[in-house]
Amino acid sequence: MPSKRPPNRSKPSVASQANRNAVPPDDDPEASLANPAVISLALQQLTLNVFRKAFPDTFNPELANTLQSVKRALFERDFMTAFGDAAHLQAYAARWSPSRALAYTLVFCEALNTIGLYSKVPAPAPSNEPEAMRIVCLGGGAGAELVALGAAVKSLRDEGQDARRSIEMTAVDIAAWGPIMETLFQGLVTPPPISKYAAAHVVAANVPLIGPTDLRYSFIQRNLLDTSPEEVANLVSGADLVTIFFTLNELYSTSMAKTNTLLMRIKKNMAPGSHILVVDSAGSYATITLNGGEKNYPMHWLLDHIMLKEKDGDKKAEGEASKSKSGEPSWTKLQSEESTWFRIPEGLKYPPELENMRYQLHLYQNSKDVPQP
């Protein structure tokens, strides 16, 4: 069970309907268009440069063969082969994570503004350091979320947001992404290489994307569907935000029952005021087998069914109530986009072709004891 699949995979499944190279289809007039201009072109190029610096030896004639091996293994659902080799992991991160990192930067900026983890208020006095935001990225090992969070911090601070609040990110993934993440993290917090003959003003301007204390991360190699109730509680109980990017549909494809159990454990253990953000391929469906027959349901319908359950349904599934004292479900859906396009702007430079991304987005809040407007 992998965390991600590459864009435009050839496997004929519903998830592959989101061809990220195509223009919005005529039969999808409801698809909205994300605005990448919210993130400056210069920052988007700096984001791509992090990947270029991290994997300088990857872009060679062998890359195409390696990527074909990865795609073939994913097509056959041979995840040990796809993600069990260091060269495969590096090729995947170099080829597919950059496009997603650009889209995720926009997603993070908008989400952090929506839920108020950053706010346009004066920074507190030095004696009153703001607490770090804790963000848990499930299936976030391939580096896109890590780099996107770094770019989002830079973008939000450039806009005048709270300049002192840091982020503590925890990524959980089934494959051994630790070395990849460390390489990318160093690319975020160290200046790009420049000529030793560079002019003084060039040297002075050559700064890292973020500082080493702006974003800290940890990585846990774990199969999400095998996590115990205690592991889930330890992972998410202190989180301000839990993200599940291009992972939930794969989890559903592996085990509907285990995925629903995981989601219920997550929402049970998160604190009031915390949030869950899900991004996945637009048009994703999952198959449920009942009484010997199969039926496809939209992924977002299944997600809502679990996240917005009332007390009795949760009690049957988890043995715990998740409804507030007022009788309303304790989780509220703040935002839902069933089909949005992120388009790569012209002018960006990266060795492999960058790809547009069509996605759905769903943002939930644990609204128990949280005043509602």
N, C-alpha and C positions, 0 to 999 in steps of 0.2 A: 504494500500500500504506500504509494509515493505521496509526496506533498504537492507536487505540481506535475503538469504535463506541458510540453512545449507548445507554443502556438501552432496552429495549422497542422496538427497531427493528422495522419491519414486514416486513423481508426474511425469507422463509420458509426460514431455514437452521437448522441444529442449534444454533448459538450462541444463537439467539433463543429457545430453549426455556426459558432461565432468565429468566422474567418476574419482575422484581424488585419488582413491586407486589403479587404474589399471595402468598397464604399457602402454607406448604409443602403440596404436593399429596398426596392420599391415597395415590397410587401411588409416593411417594418417602418411605417410612417411615424410611429410613436417614439422611435429612438431619439433620444436627446443627444446633444453634442457637448462634451466637456470642453472647457476653455483653457487650453494649456498656456495661454498668454498670461494667466494669473501668475505663473512661474516664469521669471525672466528667461529669455533665450540664453543669456550668459550663464545663468545658474544651471540650466538644463545641460549645457555643454560641459560645465564643470562636473556635473553628476556623471556624465558619460566618461569623462576623463578619469574618474576614479576606477572604472572598470578597465580602461585601457592601460592604466598604470599597474593595476593588480595582475593583469594577465598578458604581459608583453610578448610572451613566447607562444601564446595560444593561437594567434592569428597566422597560421601557416598552412601549406597545402594539405596537411593531414587533418585539419579541423573538419572539413566536410565529411571525411570518412568516419571520424569519431562521432560526429553528430548523427550520421546515418545509423551507426551502431546503437546510439542511445534511443533514437526514434523507433528502430526495429524492436528493441527490447521492450519499450513502452507499449508498442502495438501488441506485442505478445503477452503483456502484463508480467514480464519477467523483470521485476523491480530490483532483484539482487544484481542482475547484470547491468541494468540501467544506472543504478546509483551505488553500486558496490565497488566501483573503480575510481580512483582519484582523478584520472585523466577525464573520465566521463563527467564527473562533478564539475571540474574546471571548465570543460567545454560547454556544459549546460549553463553555468553561471555567466560565462563570457558571451554566449550567444543570445540567451533568452531573458536573463535577468535585467539587462539595461533598459529594454523597452518597458518592461513592467515597472522598473524603478521610477521612470519618468511619470508614468500614470499614477503610481502609488504616491508620489510626492504631492500631486494635486489632491488625491483622495485624503491624505493625511492632513494637509493644510486646511481643507474644507471641514473635515471632521473635527479637528482640534478647535477650530473656530466655533463650530456648531455646538459642541458640548462644553465649551468654555474652559478647557484645560489651559489654554493661553488666553489672556485677556489684555486689552489695551488700557492698562492702568499703570501708574508709576511703580517702578520696582521698589520693593521694601528696603528698609534700612539694612546695612550689612549685618547687624546683629539679629536680624529676623530673616534668615535665608529661607526662601520658599522650598517646600518639599519637592523632591523630584517626582515627575510623573512616572508611574510604573505601567508599562505597556507589555503585554504578553502576546507574541505572534505565533499562533499555532500553524504549523506547516511553513514557518518562515525561515528555513535554513539556507535557501539558495541565494541570499544576499540582497534581493530586491527590497525587502522591507527595511533592512538595516540601512542601506544607502539612502533610501527614500526618506527615512526618518531624519537622517543627517541633513539632507537637502531641505526638508520641511522646516527644521529648526533654523537653518540659515535664512530661508525665505521669510518665515514669520518674524524673525528678528529684524530683517531688513525693512519690514513693514512697520516696525516700531512696537512690536509685541514685547511682552515681559522678557527682558534680555538676560535674565539670570536663572530661570527655571530650567533644570536639566531633565533628561529622560533616562530612565533605566529600562532597558529592553531585555526581555527574555524570549528567545526563539526556541521552539520545540519542533523537532523533525525526526523522521525515521532514519535518514541517511547521515553519514559522517561529514556534515557540512562545517564542522568546527574550523579546520584550517582555511577554508574558503572565506568564512566570515571574518576571521582574524586578518587575513590579507586585505579584505575590503575595508575593514575598520581602520587599519593603518593608512589606507589610501584616503580616508576621510580626515584623519587627524594629523597628517604630515604634509608639508608643502610639496607641490609637484616638483619633479626634477627640472632644473634649468642649467643652462651653460655656466661653467665657472667663469666665463668672460662676460657675463651679463652685467649691464649697467646697474649702478647703485639703486636707482629708482625701481628697476625691475625686480631686484632682490628684495627691496622693501615691500613691494606689492605682492610678492610670492608667498601667500599665506595659505594654510590649510582651509578646507571647507568649514570645519568646525574645530573647536578645541577639545582636548581629550577628556575634559570634565563635562562637556555639554551633553554627551551621549555615552552612556556605558551599556555594555551588553553582556549577556551570558547565553550559552547555548547548551541545550539538553537534548541528547540523542535518545529518542523514545518513540515507540509506536503509540500514537495517540489512542488508538482503539484498545490498547492493552493497559492503559493507565488505571490504577486503583482509585477508589473514592478518596483515599488519603492523599494520593499524589495530586489529583485534580484540585483538592482543597488547598494544599500547600502552594500550588502553582498560581491560582487565580484569586485567592481570598484577599490579597492586598492590591490587586490590579485596578487601576483607573480605567483601563481599556484593554479588552481582549480582541484581537483581530484574527479572522480566518479568511485568508486570501487565496483564491483558486485552490482550495483544499477540500471544502465541504462536500462538493459533488463527488470527488474521488472517495471520500470516506463513505458516503451513501452507497456508492457503487460497490464498495468492499463489504459493508455490513450495515443494513438499515437499523437493525436493533442496537448494535453497539454505538452507532453514531448518535442515535436518539438518547441513549443512556449518557453518553459523553456530554451532550448539550444540556441535559437536565442537571447533571452534576455541576457543570460550569455555572449555570444560572442560579443554582441553589447556593453556591459558595461565594458568589460575588457580592460586594458590599452595596448598600443603598447609594444611589448616585453614580455607580459605575456603568460602563457601557460595553456592548458587544458590537463589533463592526464586521459584517460579512460581505466580501466581494467575490464574485465568481463569474463564469461565462454566462452571458445573457442567453436565455432560452434553455438553461440546464434543466433536465428532468431526471427523476429517480424512479426506479421500478419497484412496486410493491406487489408481493405475491400473497393473495388471499384465496383460500379454498381452492387451491390448485390453479387459479387464474392469475394473470399478471395485468397490472394497470400502471400507467405512467402518471406521475404527478409532478407539477412544477416544483423545483427545489425550494423556491421561496414559500410555497404553500406549506410544504413539510416543515420548513423552518418556523414559520408563524405558528403552526400547530403546536410545536414544542415550546417556543419562547413565550407565547401569549396564553398558554394554558391557565385555566383557573384552578382553584384549590383542589377540587375533587379529582380532576384529571392528574394533577401532580401527585396527589397522595397515593393514587393507585400505582403510579409509575415509580415514585421515589420514596414513598413513605413519609414525606414531609409536605407541609403546606407551603405554597409560595404565593399566597394571596395576602394582600394587605388587610389591616383591620377594617378598612372601609368596605371590604368585600370586592374590591376591584383587583384584577391581576396586577402583580407587583412589577411586571415588566411592560414597558410601553415602547411602541415602535415610533421612533422620532423621524425617520427618513426612509424612503423606499424608492429606488429607481430600478425599473425592470430592464431597461436597455439604454445604455449610454455609450457613446463613442469617445475614446481619447485618440486624437489624431496627432501624429508626430509632426511638429512644425518644420518648415523648410529651413535649411541652413545648418542643421546639426550634422556633425561629422563623427562617424563611428565605422570601423572596418566592415562588420557584417551589416546587412540591411536591417534597419529598425522597422518595427511593425506597429501599426495601429492596433488598438485594443477595444473590443466591445464587451461591456461587462454589466452585471447587475449589482446593486449595492443596497444593503439593508442595515440600518443602525437602530439599536435597541438600548434602552436605559432601564436599569433597576430603579423604578420610581417609588419603591416603598419608602414611606416617610419623607419623600422629597416633595416640597411644595410645588404645585402645578400652577402655571400661569392662568 
